[in-house]
């Protein structure tokens, strides 16, 4: 029994020593310890931020809103004003409006929720690219009456990539994928 008591006592002393060393190292620090603040993942605005980034983001939002609105109106006029003439985006500008007119229903948005952390924007002298994710809140409805076929719900997330060109003082969409 004595030998067992000595073994337990030895283990207790060893654990106490390790605990004391841990407290000294972690609480007090050591000359070799360097304390770094954690990296931030939230971008912070700087006074030298390129104002064109905000312009490109705004153009992308206007484009998405116009496409969603074209489902309600059955007209691509608003989208046509935001695209480069002769581009892929112009060719696809009327898809949502055409769907409403041809099928007599579509998903009608009440709200568009952009995922702020998803924005990826690259701006060059006269071109830009944007990647963003968003969800649309709304319902399927008959067209042109816009009578709801179901209750409001959120769509699956949409990932959109746009290529834009700077023309006549504004950013216009040239390609949408």
C-alpha positions, 0 to 999 in steps of 0.5 A: 500500500505504501508503494501505491501511495508513493506512486500516486503522490509522484503523479500528483507532484508531476501533474502539479509541476506541468500545470504550474509550467502551463500557467507560467507559459500561457498566462505570463508569456515567454520571451519567445512568445509572440502574441498576434491579433487574429486576422480579420475577414471583414474588409474595412473601407480605406480612404484609397478604395477604388470608387469604381468598385461601388459603381460596378456593384450598383450596376450589377444590382440594377441589372439583377433587379431589372431582370426580376422586374421583367418577369412582372412586366413581360418587357425587357426594356429596363434590362435593355438599358443596362446591357452593351449593344450587340453583346451576349447580355443583350441577346439574353435580356428578354429571357425572363420577360419572354418566359412570362409571356409565353408560359403565362406565369413566372416567379415574381420577386418581392425582395432580392437578398444579396449575400454581402460577403459573396461579392467579388469585383475586379475593375480594370480601366474600361472593363469589370467582372463581378461575381455575387450570390443572392436569393429571391423572395417571392412566389409563382404567379399567373401572368399578366394578372400576377395572381399568386399560385402559391405563398411567398418563399425564398428561392434557392441561392443564385450565383451570378457572374457578370462581365461589364464594360464602361461606356458613355459614363456608365457600367453596362453588362456585356455577359451574364453567366 
